Amino acid sequence: MWDKIKQHPENYAGQQVDKLLNKMIDQAYNQELIAFTDKYHVSLDDLKFVIKYYDVHASKQAGVNRMLTRDAFKRFR
């Protein structure tokens, strides 16, 4: 990103670098989520729910059963 800013500073005039970086991070994160949902045929909303409420100490994660339909489970294995 810094190289792009140095090469074309006029494209970034009046913008804050931290906000641009956060936007790029959000875009990359969302692309990964979409790739996962496409690969395993799960709902994006259900996946976001599972991620949001993930508990490392829980033996069962909230929302996983709802997210994993029979078809999705077959693809996941």
Backbone torsions as a table, in degrees:
resi	resn	phi	psi	omega
1	MET	NA	-43.3	-178.3
2	TRP	-61.0	-38.2	177.7
3	ASP	-62.3	-41.2	178.2
4	LYS	-62.2	-41.2	180.0
5	ILE	-65.4	-42.6	179.9
6	LYS	-66.5	-36.0	-178.2
7	GLN	-74.0	-36.7	-176.7
8	HIS	-135.0	66.5	-177.2
9	PRO	-60.8	-26.1	-179.7
10	GLU	-64.4	-26.7	178.8
11	ASN	-71.8	-17.0	-174.4
12	TYR	-118.2	11.2	-179.4
13	ALA	-59.4	133.6	177.6
14	GLY	77.6	6.2	180.0
15	GLN	-109.8	149.1	178.7
16	GLN	-92.4	131.8	-176.0
17	VAL	-61.3	-39.4	-179.5
18	ASP	-63.3	-36.0	178.0
19	LYS	-70.6	-38.3	176.6
20	LEU	-63.2	-43.0	179.8
21	LEU	-63.9	-44.1	178.2
22	ASN	-62.2	-37.7	177.7
23	LYS	-64.3	-42.2	178.5
24	MET	-64.7	-40.7	178.5
25	ILE	-63.1	-45.6	178.8
26	ASP	-60.7	-41.0	179.4
27	GLN	-64.8	-43.5	179.1
28	ALA	-64.6	-42.0	178.6
29	TYR	-60.6	-47.8	-179.8
30	ASN	-65.4	-35.6	176.9
31	GLN	-63.5	-39.6	178.0
32	GLU	-66.0	-41.8	178.0
33	LEU	-62.1	-44.1	-179.9
34	ILE	-65.1	-39.5	177.8
35	ALA	-62.0	-40.7	178.9
36	PHE	-64.8	-45.9	-178.5
37	THR	-65.5	-35.6	177.2
38	ASP	-67.5	-41.8	-177.2
39	LYS	-67.9	-41.4	-173.8
40	TYR	-107.2	5.3	176.7
41	HIS	52.9	50.2	175.5
42	VAL	-114.7	160.6	-179.6
43	SER	-73.3	135.8	177.6
44	LEU	-62.8	-42.3	178.6
45	ASP	-63.1	-41.2	178.6
46	ASP	-65.6	-40.6	178.4
47	LEU	-63.1	-44.3	178.7
48	LYS	-62.1	-36.9	177.5
49	PHE	-62.7	-47.7	-179.3
50	VAL	-61.4	-42.4	179.4
51	ILE	-64.7	-44.7	-177.1
52	LYS	-62.2	-39.1	-175.2
53	TYR	-104.1	16.4	179.4
54	TYR	-59.9	132.6	179.3
55	ASP	-126.4	111.7	-176.4
56	VAL	-60.7	-23.9	-177.4
57	HIS	-92.8	-8.0	-177.4
58	ALA	-82.5	141.5	176.6
59	SER	-79.0	-27.4	175.2
60	LYS	-127.5	135.8	-178.1
61	GLN	-92.9	139.2	178.4
62	ALA	-63.0	131.8	174.3
63	GLY	88.1	-8.7	-176.5
64	VAL	-65.7	-44.8	-179.5
65	ASN	-61.5	-37.6	178.6
66	ARG	-68.1	-38.4	-177.4
67	MET	-70.1	-39.9	-174.0
68	LEU	-90.8	92.6	173.0
69	THR	-71.8	170.2	179.7
70	ARG	-58.5	-43.2	179.2
71	ASP	-64.6	-43.9	179.5
72	ALA	-63.1	-40.5	-179.9
73	PHE	-63.4	-41.1	177.5
74	LYS	-60.1	-41.0	179.0
75	ARG	-69.9	-34.1	-177.5
76	PHE	-67.9	-36.4	-178.0
77	ARG	-66.8	NA	NA
